[in-house]
């Protein structure tokens, strides 16, 4: 464009929007509110999305971190999509709570795998991130000491099992696919008898979104992930972008958080949503970008699928 900046092209990573586990969890709270009215108590954020949580609060949901924050009540008590340790439903039963379990079915699959390995006498390795509620829930399915958490390749290289012939691993569902593969490779090389899941534990929504970012990262000048700072999915998408050739990746919840200085003089911008954000969140980001920065008006959008094909453009 003579005498001016050429139009910015934005590549939209696909798939976009809520994954099935998030839809199920959010609908559990919304359905409980519709059927029983407010309040509906929810242990932990139902999903790691501040705007979903605020929307549900406005409808009458009350979020707590532990059940001892809930008074004696007949109101529904919902367990979040990340799952809970076994001690939580046991406590809920003792207090005669009306408990609703919104745990993602893929997380429940990991719990059942760990229980089977334990019954078969295997020591269990959990590949995941310390402090994440899903990891706490999985460890809490079994007696203390039955599961060892491994976060890094270095920890996998140092791990000393009680019996290398009776060993199994499971994983958090929202890990970096590549990081997880590296840890598994170390474990399987050191312990050839280790037993893994019949089907990988990282969920399809996480895998597909990371693959989309991996394909877009080398061909854009910058990439924006719309997600939440406490979301494992969001953080992994940003990391995947950086590792695959995108030097300017940002994780934001809303447009006002964008660092505009890092988007100067770019021609191609990647955009990704984690599995906990709706596409209209991205629309709001684009609208704010166009309003805030004249250079972003008239965005040329292209939808790039996880297999690297332009599916649609305007």
Secondary structure as the mmCIF struct_conf table of DSSP 4:
data_model
#
loop_
_struct_conf.conf_type_id
_struct_conf.id
_struct_conf.beg_label_comp_id
_struct_conf.beg_label_asym_id
_struct_conf.beg_label_seq_id
_struct_conf.end_label_comp_id
_struct_conf.end_label_asym_id
_struct_conf.end_label_seq_id
TURN_TY1_P TURN_TY1_P1 UNK A 2 UNK A 3
BEND BEND1 UNK A 4 UNK A 4
HELX_LH_PP_P HELX_LH_PP_P1 UNK A 5 UNK A 8
STRN STRN1 UNK A 9 UNK A 13
BEND BEND2 UNK A 14 UNK A 15
BEND BEND3 UNK A 17 UNK A 17
HELX_RH_AL_P HELX_RH_AL_P1 UNK A 20 UNK A 36
BEND BEND4 UNK A 38 UNK A 38
STRN STRN2 UNK A 40 UNK A 43
BEND BEND5 UNK A 44 UNK A 44
BEND BEND6 UNK A 46 UNK A 48
HELX_RH_AL_P HELX_RH_AL_P2 UNK A 50 UNK A 59
TURN_TY1_P TURN_TY1_P2 UNK A 60 UNK A 60
STRN STRN3 UNK A 61 UNK A 64
BEND BEND7 UNK A 65 UNK A 66
HELX_RH_3T_P HELX_RH_3T_P1 UNK A 67 UNK A 69
BEND BEND8 UNK A 70 UNK A 70
HELX_LH_PP_P HELX_LH_PP_P2 UNK A 71 UNK A 71
BEND BEND9 UNK A 72 UNK A 72
BEND BEND10 UNK A 74 UNK A 75
STRN STRN4 UNK A 76 UNK A 79
HELX_LH_PP_P HELX_LH_PP_P3 UNK A 80 UNK A 80
TURN_TY1_P TURN_TY1_P3 UNK A 81 UNK A 82
HELX_RH_AL_P HELX_RH_AL_P3 UNK A 86 UNK A 94
TURN_TY1_P TURN_TY1_P4 UNK A 95 UNK A 96
STRN STRN5 UNK A 98 UNK A 101
HELX_RH_AL_P HELX_RH_AL_P4 UNK A 105 UNK A 119
TURN_TY1_P TURN_TY1_P5 UNK A 120 UNK A 121
STRN STRN6 UNK A 123 UNK A 127
BEND BEND11 UNK A 128 UNK A 128
TURN_TY1_P TURN_TY1_P6 UNK A 130 UNK A 131
HELX_RH_AL_P HELX_RH_AL_P5 UNK A 133 UNK A 139
TURN_TY1_P TURN_TY1_P7 UNK A 140 UNK A 141
BEND BEND12 UNK A 142 UNK A 142
TURN_TY1_P TURN_TY1_P8 UNK A 144 UNK A 145
BEND BEND13 UNK A 146 UNK A 146
STRN STRN7 UNK A 147 UNK A 150
BEND BEND14 UNK A 152 UNK A 152
HELX_RH_AL_P HELX_RH_AL_P6 UNK A 153 UNK A 158
BEND BEND15 UNK A 162 UNK A 162
TURN_TY1_P TURN_TY1_P9 UNK A 164 UNK A 165
BEND BEND16 UNK A 166 UNK A 166
STRN STRN8 UNK A 167 UNK A 171
TURN_TY1_P TURN_TY1_P10 UNK A 173 UNK A 174
BEND BEND17 UNK A 175 UNK A 175
HELX_RH_AL_P HELX_RH_AL_P7 UNK A 177 UNK A 190
TURN_TY1_P TURN_TY1_P11 UNK A 192 UNK A 193
STRN STRN9 UNK A 195 UNK A 195
BEND BEND18 UNK A 198 UNK A 199
BEND BEND19 UNK A 201 UNK A 202
HELX_RH_AL_P HELX_RH_AL_P8 UNK A 204 UNK A 217
TURN_TY1_P TURN_TY1_P12 UNK A 218 UNK A 219
BEND BEND20 UNK A 221 UNK A 221
STRN STRN10 UNK A 222 UNK A 226
BEND BEND21 UNK A 227 UNK A 227
TURN_TY1_P TURN_TY1_P13 UNK A 229 UNK A 230
HELX_RH_AL_P HELX_RH_AL_P9 UNK A 232 UNK A 243
TURN_TY1_P TURN_TY1_P14 UNK A 244 UNK A 245
BEND BEND22 UNK A 247 UNK A 247
STRN STRN11 UNK A 249 UNK A 252
BEND BEND23 UNK A 253 UNK A 254
HELX_RH_3T_P HELX_RH_3T_P2 UNK A 255 UNK A 257
HELX_RH_3T_P HELX_RH_3T_P3 UNK A 260 UNK A 263
TURN_TY1_P TURN_TY1_P15 UNK A 264 UNK A 265
BEND BEND24 UNK A 267 UNK A 267
STRN STRN12 UNK A 268 UNK A 273
TURN_TY1_P TURN_TY1_P16 UNK A 275 UNK A 276
BEND BEND25 UNK A 277 UNK A 277
HELX_RH_AL_P HELX_RH_AL_P10 UNK A 279 UNK A 292
HELX_RH_3T_P HELX_RH_3T_P4 UNK A 294 UNK A 296
TURN_TY1_P TURN_TY1_P17 UNK A 297 UNK A 298
STRN STRN13 UNK A 300 UNK A 304
TURN_TY1_P TURN_TY1_P18 UNK A 306 UNK A 307
BEND BEND26 UNK A 308 UNK A 308
STRN STRN14 UNK A 310 UNK A 313
#
